[in-house]
Each structure stands twice: as structure tokens, then as C-alpha cells.
Amino acid sequence: MRYRCAVLDDYQGVATTIADWAPLGDSVEVITFPDHFPTEDELAAALADFDFVVTLRERVPFPASILDRLPRLKLLIASGMRNSVIDYAAAQANGITVCGTESSPTPPVELTWALILGLARGIVQENAALRTGGPWQSTVGADLHGRRLGLLGLGKIGSRVARIGLAFGMEVTAWSQNLTKERTDELGVHLSPSKEDLLTTSDFVSVHLALSDRTRSLLGPAELALLKPTAYLINTSRAAIIDQEALLTALHEGRIAGAAVDVYDTEPLPTDHPLRKAPHLLATPHLGYVSRANYERYYGQAIENIQAYLNGTPIRLLG
């Protein structure tokens, strides 16, 4: 029997070249889809004849309304070992095995610092001016050394961001609901007594929390109003942690110096979305995990999961 495997949202067209699919031999036909399916009907129609599906991170939701329409699907592979857009109960009810892969925290850390530096030194604005014959220097950079970096979350990613902040000579403070002084002392950072204190006193605030009922809309209008007018806000975690309307208002009214975001409520971001034209915003299309090493890991382990499934050996289960 020859199986069919769909690789979704292969935006860069690298899924079949960045990893070696040859071990699957002729037993699996691999088809990649470079474009996002905007509706459930289109997605269900495209996947109707596939046994395996590989999806990156949380690009494509798999609720029961999709899984119930894919009777041939046997194996759903998501990159990373956490996925909030898959209905695991519906997958189990339909006899679909769901598994994941390892994911490195390094790429999102590096992107976070690319965004912080881009904001602080006006990189995009100055580059555009240089290329188009605009003014020679129009911004005054914000210093990092001696300034306070406030981190919401100090897990795998936040702790690495903290170490780099310290290397820049920044004063680093952190807060989350379960963060302890023992943990911050280990890293040489300060434990903020409250979320409000962190927001009020920080020059740069970077979000590194998992999305949950406790963190959804954690930063709303009242919280954003606490930020200094000279402060910068960076979010490479999940869009829903920050109230998007409140963020847009703060940017349009100039209440903060600027923001950088890599995550959105809807992805890909609609062409008419107001964030595309928001002032003082540095925005990237969810590049946090997009690096060669991570893609090699994702697709390489997706292949291993398919092999394990075919051989009846243990795989990296999710859910």
C-alpha cells in the first residue's frame, strides 16, 4: 500500500529539501502545499485523500469539524510538543494518532533581540531612508546599556533573553504568576513585586508567557497605560496575551515609543488588517521559530514519526 502525506503551509518551499525524505522510499508519496487554506471547507477538500499530515506549529487549526471530515487520516504530526489548536479528543475518536517533534528555544530568542535592536536603533526606518534617498539620519537611538528590561515570563525562552540583556549591561527584571526569587536569583535578575511594577518601571517589556486562560488579555488598556511614553513593547509569544485593540490605540495615540510583534490573532495576517498600517510598529510574519536548524529538526523528526508509525514502534505522542 502506498500512503499519501500532506505537508501544509510550506511557505518557503523547503519542506522536501531541508530534510531527507528518502528513508520513506516509495511507500509514502509526499505532497507539499505552499499556500494557506483560508477556510475549513478548502482544507477538508485538500486533505480528503491523505493518510498523514504534517503541520508546522499552530499555523492550521484542527478542530473536530475538520477531523470528522478526514476518514482516511491516520497520523497528524505537528512541530513542537505543545499545540493548542488540535482537538485531541476528536482525533482520538477518529482513530488519528497525533504526535510532535522537538523545538529549539534559540530561534525565538534570537528574533526577540533582532526586534529589540531594530526598535531601539530605528533600523527599518533608517534602512528605508538610505535606499530611497531620504534623510541621512532621522532617528536618535534608544540605549540598551543601563536601561531596564522587563520580562513577562522567565522560562526556556525568557531566561535566555535575560542572559543576553545582562550581557548588554541592562538591568533585567522579571515577573510571572508563579515566578520565585530563587529562580530569578539563579539568573542574576530581579524579581518584580508585581506585573504593574514591571510595566511602570521598564524601558523595554518583552512577553515570554504561554497562552492560557490566566494569560489571555493579560495586557489590556489599563496595563498598557502603565508603560512609560518612552517604553517599547515586544511580543514574540502569542498575540492574545496583549489586547490587540488596546495595542493599536496606544500606538496611534503615541502613548509608547513603539512596539514589535511577531504573532497575530489571525495568521497569515489579512492584507487589510490595521496592524499593517499601525505607526511605531515593527512587525514580522511569525518568524520566531523559522530557522534552518529548527526546520531540519521539525521535518527530520516528522519523517522519523512516519517511519515509527509504519513500523509500529513508539512515536512522540501529543495530547
Sine and cosine of phi, psi and omega as CSV:
sin_phi,cos_phi,sin_psi,cos_psi,sin_omega,cos_omega
0.00,0.00,0.70,-0.71,0.06,-1.00
-0.97,-0.22,0.83,-0.56,0.00,-1.00
-1.00,0.01,0.32,-0.95,0.05,-1.00
-0.85,-0.52,0.73,-0.68,-0.04,-1.00
-0.85,-0.53,0.81,-0.59,0.06,-1.00
-0.98,-0.20,0.74,-0.67,0.10,-1.00
-0.94,-0.35,0.91,-0.41,-0.14,-0.99
-1.00,0.01,0.47,-0.88,0.14,-0.99
0.75,0.66,0.75,0.66,0.07,-1.00
-0.99,0.15,0.94,0.35,-0.17,-0.99
-0.82,0.57,-0.66,0.75,-0.06,-1.00
-1.00,0.02,-0.08,1.00,-0.01,-1.00
0.91,0.41,0.63,0.78,-0.08,-1.00
-0.89,-0.46,-0.06,1.00,-0.15,-0.99
-0.83,0.55,-0.63,0.78,-0.09,-1.00
-1.00,-0.02,-0.07,1.00,0.00,-1.00
-0.92,-0.40,-0.37,0.93,-0.08,-1.00
-0.99,0.10,-0.21,0.98,0.08,-1.00
-0.68,-0.73,0.34,-0.94,-0.05,-1.00
-1.00,-0.08,0.96,-0.27,0.00,-1.00
-1.00,0.03,-0.03,1.00,-0.06,-1.00
-0.84,0.54,-0.57,0.82,0.01,-1.00
-0.84,0.54,-0.36,0.93,0.04,-1.00
-0.97,0.23,-0.24,0.97,0.05,-1.00
0.85,0.53,-0.57,-0.82,-0.01,-1.00
-1.00,0.00,0.04,1.00,-0.07,-1.00
-0.98,0.20,-0.29,0.96,-0.04,-1.00
-0.74,-0.68,0.82,-0.57,0.12,-0.99
-1.00,-0.06,0.83,-0.56,-0.07,-1.00
-0.97,-0.26,0.83,-0.56,0.03,-1.00
-0.86,-0.51,0.79,-0.61,0.02,-1.00
-0.97,-0.24,0.52,-0.86,0.03,-1.00
-0.86,-0.52,0.93,-0.36,-0.06,-1.00
-0.98,0.21,-0.31,0.95,-0.09,-1.00
-0.93,-0.37,0.55,-0.84,0.02,-1.00
-0.96,0.27,0.68,-0.74,0.08,-1.00
-1.00,0.08,0.90,-0.44,-0.13,-0.99
-0.97,0.25,-0.32,0.95,-0.04,-1.00
-0.78,-0.63,0.37,-0.93,0.04,-1.00
-0.90,0.44,-0.62,0.79,0.00,-1.00
-0.88,0.48,-0.70,0.72,0.01,-1.00
-0.91,0.42,-0.65,0.76,0.00,-1.00
-0.91,0.41,-0.74,0.68,-0.01,-1.00
-0.88,0.48,-0.65,0.76,0.02,-1.00
-0.91,0.41,-0.65,0.76,-0.04,-1.00
-0.93,0.37,-0.53,0.85,-0.10,-1.00
-0.99,-0.14,0.06,1.00,-0.12,-0.99
-0.85,0.53,-0.53,0.85,-0.09,-1.00
-0.95,-0.30,0.40,0.92,-0.02,-1.00
-0.93,-0.37,0.60,-0.80,0.04,-1.00
-1.00,-0.02,-0.55,0.83,-0.03,-1.00
-0.82,-0.57,0.56,-0.83,0.08,-1.00
-0.73,-0.69,0.74,-0.67,0.09,-1.00
-0.93,-0.37,0.82,-0.57,0.00,-1.00
-0.77,-0.64,0.65,-0.76,-0.04,-1.00
-1.00,0.01,0.79,-0.62,0.05,-1.00
0.72,0.69,-0.77,-0.64,-0.03,-1.00
-0.91,-0.42,0.58,0.81,-0.01,-1.00
-0.90,0.43,-0.59,0.81,-0.09,-1.00
-0.82,-0.57,0.88,-0.47,0.08,-1.00
-0.94,0.34,0.58,-0.81,0.09,-1.00
-0.80,-0.60,0.97,0.25,0.08,-1.00
-0.98,0.22,0.08,-1.00,0.02,-1.00
-0.85,0.53,-0.57,0.82,-0.04,-1.00
-0.89,0.45,-0.36,0.93,0.11,-0.99
-1.00,-0.04,-0.76,0.65,-0.09,-1.00
-0.88,0.47,-0.55,0.84,0.02,-1.00
-0.92,0.38,-0.28,0.96,-0.05,-1.00
-0.98,-0.21,0.18,0.98,-0.03,-1.00
-0.84,-0.54,0.94,0.34,-0.09,-1.00
-0.90,0.43,-0.36,0.93,-0.02,-1.00
-1.00,0.07,-0.30,0.95,-0.10,-1.00
-0.93,0.38,0.79,-0.61,-0.01,-1.00
-0.91,-0.41,-0.51,0.86,-0.13,-0.99
-0.64,-0.77,0.82,-0.57,0.05,-1.00
-0.90,-0.45,0.86,-0.50,-0.07,-1.00
-0.91,-0.42,0.85,-0.52,0.04,-1.00
-0.91,-0.41,0.62,-0.79,0.06,-1.00
-0.97,0.25,0.59,-0.80,-0.10,-0.99
1.00,0.04,0.23,-0.97,-0.02,-1.00
-0.94,-0.35,0.35,0.94,0.09,-1.00
-0.59,-0.81,0.75,-0.66,-0.01,-1.00
-0.50,-0.87,0.88,-0.48,-0.09,-1.00
-1.00,-0.09,-0.02,1.00,-0.08,-1.00
-0.93,-0.36,0.21,0.98,0.07,-1.00
-0.96,-0.29,0.75,-0.66,0.08,-1.00
-1.00,0.06,0.99,-0.12,-0.10,-1.00
-0.92,0.39,-0.59,0.81,0.02,-1.00
-0.90,0.43,-0.66,0.75,0.03,-1.00
-0.92,0.39,-0.60,0.80,0.05,-1.00
-0.89,0.46,-0.71,0.70,0.00,-1.00
-0.89,0.45,-0.67,0.74,-0.01,-1.00
-0.89,0.45,-0.48,0.88,0.00,-1.00
-0.99,-0.10,0.12,0.99,0.03,-1.00
0.95,0.33,0.47,0.88,-0.02,-1.00
-0.98,-0.18,0.82,-0.57,0.09,-1.00
-0.99,0.14,0.75,-0.66,0.00,-1.00
-0.91,-0.42,0.79,-0.61,0.00,-1.00
-0.65,-0.76,0.19,-0.98,-0.06,-1.00
-0.73,-0.68,-0.20,-0.98,0.01,-1.00
-0.66,-0.75,0.16,-0.99,0.14,-0.99
-0.95,0.32,0.36,-0.93,0.04,-1.00
-0.56,-0.83,0.75,-0.66,-0.03,-1.00
-0.99,0.11,0.67,-0.74,0.08,-1.00
-0.98,0.18,-0.15,0.99,-0.10,-1.00
-0.90,0.43,-0.74,0.67,-0.03,-1.00
-0.83,0.55,-0.71,0.71,0.03,-1.00
-0.91,0.41,-0.50,0.86,0.08,-1.00
-0.89,0.45,-0.73,0.69,-0.02,-1.00
-0.90,0.43,-0.65,0.76,0.03,-1.00
-0.91,0.41,-0.63,0.77,0.04,-1.00
-0.81,0.58,-0.70,0.72,-0.02,-1.00
-0.96,0.27,-0.50,0.87,0.12,-0.99
-0.88,0.47,-0.65,0.76,0.01,-1.00
-0.94,0.34,-0.68,0.73,0.02,-1.00
-0.87,0.49,-0.74,0.68,-0.01,-1.00
-0.92,0.39,-0.61,0.79,0.04,-1.00
-0.88,0.48,-0.67,0.74,0.05,-1.00
-0.91,0.41,-0.77,0.64,-0.12,-0.99
-0.88,0.48,-0.59,0.81,-0.09,-1.00
-0.95,-0.32,0.18,0.98,0.06,-1.00
0.85,0.53,0.62,0.78,-0.14,-0.99
-0.86,0.52,-0.73,0.68,-0.07,-1.00
-0.91,0.41,-0.73,0.68,-0.01,-1.00
-0.88,0.47,-0.71,0.70,-0.04,-1.00
-0.93,0.36,-0.61,0.80,0.04,-1.00
-0.91,0.42,-0.68,0.73,0.01,-1.00
-0.89,0.46,-0.66,0.76,0.00,-1.00
-0.91,0.42,-0.67,0.74,0.00,-1.00
-0.89,0.45,-0.65,0.76,-0.05,-1.00
-0.96,0.27,-0.45,0.89,-0.09,-1.00
-0.96,-0.27,0.14,0.99,0.00,-1.00
0.98,0.21,0.40,0.92,0.02,-1.00
-0.97,0.24,-0.21,-0.98,-0.05,-1.00
-0.89,0.46,0.57,-0.82,0.06,-1.00
-1.00,0.08,0.99,-0.17,-0.12,-0.99
0.96,0.27,0.89,-0.46,0.06,-1.00
-0.73,-0.68,-0.13,0.99,-0.02,-1.00
-0.87,-0.49,0.38,-0.92,0.14,-0.99
-0.91,-0.41,0.89,-0.45,-0.12,-0.99
-0.90,0.43,0.54,-0.84,0.11,-0.99
-1.00,0.04,0.74,-0.67,-0.01,-1.00
-0.97,0.26,0.52,-0.86,0.14,-0.99
-0.99,-0.14,-0.71,0.70,-0.03,-1.00
-0.85,0.53,0.79,-0.61,0.03,-1.00
0.99,0.10,-0.10,0.99,0.02,-1.00
-1.00,-0.07,0.24,-0.97,-0.05,-1.00
-0.99,-0.16,0.80,-0.60,0.11,-0.99
-0.97,-0.22,0.88,-0.47,0.03,-1.00
-0.98,-0.22,0.82,-0.57,-0.05,-1.00
-0.93,-0.37,0.84,-0.54,0.15,-0.99
-1.00,-0.03,1.00,-0.10,-0.07,-1.00
0.94,-0.33,0.72,-0.69,-0.04,-1.00
-0.69,-0.72,0.72,0.70,0.03,-1.00
-1.00,0.03,-0.58,-0.81,-0.07,-1.00
-0.87,0.50,-0.67,0.75,-0.03,-1.00
-0.99,0.11,-0.76,0.65,-0.03,-1.00
-0.84,0.54,-0.63,0.78,-0.01,-1.00
-0.92,0.40,-0.58,0.81,0.05,-1.00
-0.95,0.32,-0.62,0.78,0.09,-1.00
-0.87,0.49,-0.63,0.77,0.00,-1.00
-0.88,0.48,-0.71,0.71,-0.03,-1.00
-0.87,0.48,-0.64,0.77,0.01,-1.00
-0.93,0.35,-0.63,0.78,0.07,-1.00
-0.85,0.52,-0.68,0.74,0.05,-1.00
-0.89,0.46,-0.62,0.79,0.01,-1.00
-0.91,0.42,-0.49,0.87,0.06,-1.00
-0.98,0.20,-0.08,1.00,-0.03,-1.00
0.99,0.12,0.40,0.92,0.03,-1.00
-1.00,0.03,0.42,-0.91,0.19,-0.98
-1.00,0.04,0.86,-0.51,-0.11,-0.99
-0.95,-0.33,0.78,-0.63,0.07,-1.00
-0.79,-0.62,0.46,-0.89,-0.08,-1.00
-0.62,-0.78,0.43,-0.90,0.08,-1.00
-0.48,-0.88,0.64,-0.77,0.30,-0.96
-0.39,-0.92,0.19,-0.98,-0.16,-0.99
-0.90,0.45,-0.49,0.87,-0.04,-1.00
-0.91,-0.41,0.22,0.98,-0.05,-1.00
-0.95,0.31,0.67,-0.74,-0.03,-1.00
-0.92,-0.38,0.36,-0.93,0.04,-1.00
-0.91,0.41,-0.54,0.84,0.03,-1.00
-0.87,0.50,-0.65,0.76,0.00,-1.00
-0.93,0.36,-0.71,0.70,0.00,-1.00
-0.92,0.39,-0.59,0.81,0.04,-1.00
-0.89,0.46,-0.59,0.81,0.03,-1.00
-0.85,0.53,-0.59,0.81,-0.08,-1.00
-0.99,-0.11,-0.10,0.99,-0.01,-1.00
0.97,0.26,0.47,0.88,0.04,-1.00
-0.90,-0.44,0.25,-0.97,-0.02,-1.00
-1.00,-0.01,0.60,-0.80,0.12,-0.99
-1.00,0.00,0.89,-0.45,0.02,-1.00
-0.95,0.30,0.68,-0.73,-0.03,-1.00
-0.92,0.39,-0.34,0.94,-0.01,-1.00
-0.32,-0.95,0.31,-0.95,0.11,-0.99
-0.86,0.51,-0.66,0.75,-0.04,-1.00
-0.90,0.44,-0.65,0.76,0.03,-1.00
-0.89,0.45,-0.68,0.74,0.01,-1.00
-0.88,0.48,-0.71,0.71,-0.03,-1.00
-0.92,0.40,-0.61,0.79,-0.07,-1.00
-0.94,0.33,-0.56,0.83,-0.18,-0.98
-0.97,-0.24,-0.16,0.99,-0.12,-0.99
-1.00,0.01,0.54,-0.84,0.09,-1.00
-1.00,-0.01,-0.49,0.87,0.10,-1.00
-0.74,-0.67,0.75,-0.66,0.04,-1.00
-0.86,-0.51,0.83,-0.55,-0.03,-1.00
-0.84,-0.54,0.73,-0.68,-0.10,-0.99
-0.99,-0.11,0.81,-0.59,0.01,-1.00
-0.63,-0.78,0.80,0.60,-0.01,-1.00
-0.91,-0.41,0.49,-0.87,0.15,-0.99
-0.97,0.23,0.56,-0.83,0.04,-1.00
-0.97,0.24,0.78,-0.62,0.04,-1.00
-0.46,-0.89,0.01,-1.00,0.04,-1.00
-0.87,0.48,-0.50,0.87,-0.03,-1.00
-0.98,0.21,-0.46,0.89,-0.07,-1.00
-0.97,-0.22,-0.18,0.98,0.02,-1.00
-0.89,0.46,0.79,-0.62,-0.05,-1.00
0.84,0.54,0.55,0.83,0.03,-1.00
-0.87,0.49,-0.57,0.82,0.05,-1.00
-0.94,-0.33,0.99,-0.17,0.03,-1.00
-0.96,-0.29,-0.26,-0.96,-0.03,-1.00
-0.83,0.56,-0.68,0.73,-0.03,-1.00
-0.91,0.42,-0.65,0.76,-0.02,-1.00
-0.94,0.34,-0.68,0.73,-0.01,-1.00
-0.91,0.42,-0.48,0.88,0.03,-1.00
-0.93,0.38,-0.30,0.95,0.00,-1.00
-0.98,0.19,-0.33,0.94,-0.06,-1.00
-0.92,0.39,0.55,-0.83,0.09,-1.00
-0.89,0.45,0.48,-0.88,0.09,-1.00
-0.91,0.41,-0.29,0.96,0.04,-1.00
-0.99,-0.14,0.08,1.00,-0.10,-0.99
-1.00,0.08,0.39,-0.92,0.06,-1.00
-0.87,-0.50,0.63,-0.78,-0.02,-1.00
-0.89,-0.46,0.77,-0.64,-0.05,-1.00
-0.81,-0.58,0.74,-0.67,0.02,-1.00
-0.73,-0.69,0.94,-0.33,0.12,-0.99
-0.90,-0.44,0.28,0.96,-0.06,-1.00
-0.99,-0.12,-1.00,0.01,0.05,-1.00
-0.63,-0.77,0.67,-0.74,-0.09,-1.00
-0.86,0.50,-0.63,0.78,-0.14,-0.99
-0.93,0.37,-0.17,0.99,0.06,-1.00
-0.94,0.35,-0.47,0.88,0.04,-1.00
-0.94,-0.34,0.76,-0.65,0.10,-1.00
-0.88,0.47,0.91,-0.41,-0.13,-0.99
-0.92,0.38,-0.60,0.80,0.04,-1.00
-0.92,0.40,-0.63,0.78,0.02,-1.00
-0.91,0.40,-0.61,0.79,0.04,-1.00
-0.90,0.43,-0.71,0.70,0.02,-1.00
-0.87,0.49,-0.67,0.75,0.01,-1.00
-0.89,0.45,-0.70,0.72,0.00,-1.00
-0.88,0.47,-0.62,0.79,0.00,-1.00
-0.95,0.32,-0.72,0.69,-0.02,-1.00
-0.91,0.41,-0.55,0.84,-0.02,-1.00
-1.00,0.00,-0.02,1.00,0.05,-1.00
0.93,0.38,0.50,0.87,-0.03,-1.00
-0.97,0.25,-0.38,0.93,0.08,-1.00
-0.79,-0.61,0.32,-0.95,-0.05,-1.00
-0.93,0.36,-0.51,0.86,0.00,-1.00
0.16,-0.99,0.12,-0.99,0.02,-1.00
-0.57,-0.82,0.39,-0.92,0.11,-0.99
-0.73,-0.69,0.75,-0.66,0.00,-1.00
-0.73,-0.69,0.53,-0.85,0.04,-1.00
-0.81,-0.58,0.02,1.00,-0.11,-0.99
-0.72,-0.70,0.51,-0.86,-0.15,-0.99
-0.60,-0.80,0.40,-0.92,0.03,-1.00
-0.91,0.42,-0.57,0.82,0.03,-1.00
-0.83,-0.56,0.80,-0.60,0.02,-1.00
-0.74,-0.67,0.68,-0.73,-0.12,0.99
-0.86,0.51,0.47,-0.88,-0.03,-1.00
-0.93,0.37,0.80,-0.59,0.03,-1.00
-0.82,0.57,0.54,-0.84,-0.07,-1.00
-0.90,0.43,-0.40,0.92,-0.01,-1.00
-0.98,-0.18,0.23,0.97,-0.04,-1.00
-0.92,0.39,0.68,-0.73,-0.06,-1.00
-0.88,0.47,-0.39,0.92,0.03,-1.00
-0.90,0.44,-0.44,0.90,-0.02,-1.00
-0.91,0.41,-0.36,0.93,-0.04,-1.00
-0.87,-0.49,0.20,0.98,-0.04,-1.00
-0.93,0.36,0.67,-0.75,0.04,-1.00
-0.96,0.26,0.41,-0.91,0.09,-1.00
0.85,0.53,0.53,0.85,-0.03,-1.00
-0.84,-0.55,0.80,-0.60,0.15,-0.99
-0.98,-0.21,0.91,-0.42,-0.12,-0.99
-0.81,-0.58,0.70,-0.72,0.06,-1.00
-0.81,-0.59,0.47,-0.88,-0.13,-0.99
-0.99,0.11,0.90,0.45,0.03,-1.00
0.80,0.61,0.88,0.47,-0.02,-1.00
-1.00,-0.09,0.01,1.00,-0.14,-0.99
-0.77,0.64,-0.69,0.72,-0.05,-1.00
-0.99,-0.17,0.00,1.00,-0.14,-0.99
-1.00,0.05,1.00,-0.07,0.09,-1.00
-0.59,-0.81,0.36,-0.93,-0.05,-1.00
-0.85,0.53,-0.74,0.67,-0.04,-1.00
-0.88,0.48,-0.65,0.76,0.00,-1.00
-0.93,0.37,-0.66,0.75,0.04,-1.00
-0.90,0.44,-0.64,0.77,0.06,-1.00
-0.87,0.50,-0.64,0.77,0.01,-1.00
-0.93,0.36,-0.74,0.67,-0.04,-1.00
-0.85,0.53,-0.84,0.55,-0.09,-1.00
-0.95,0.32,-0.60,0.80,0.04,-1.00
-0.87,0.49,-0.69,0.72,-0.01,-1.00
-0.98,0.21,-0.41,0.91,0.14,-0.99
-0.89,0.46,-0.67,0.74,0.05,-1.00
-0.89,0.46,-0.68,0.73,0.04,-1.00
-0.87,0.49,-0.64,0.77,0.02,-1.00
-0.90,0.43,-0.64,0.77,0.04,-1.00
-0.91,0.43,-0.70,0.71,0.03,-1.00
-0.86,0.51,-0.70,0.71,-0.01,-1.00
-0.89,0.45,-0.66,0.75,0.02,-1.00
-0.88,0.48,-0.70,0.71,-0.01,-1.00
-0.91,0.41,-0.52,0.85,-0.02,-1.00
-1.00,0.01,-0.10,0.99,-0.01,-1.00
0.95,0.31,0.45,0.89,0.00,-1.00
-0.97,-0.26,0.28,-0.96,-0.06,-1.00
-0.87,0.49,0.58,-0.82,0.04,-1.00
-0.79,-0.62,0.11,-0.99,-0.05,-1.00
-0.99,0.16,1.00,-0.02,-0.08,-1.00
-0.97,0.25,0.57,-0.82,0.16,-0.99
-0.92,-0.39,0.38,-0.93,0.07,-1.00
1.00,0.00,0.00,0.00,0.00,0.00
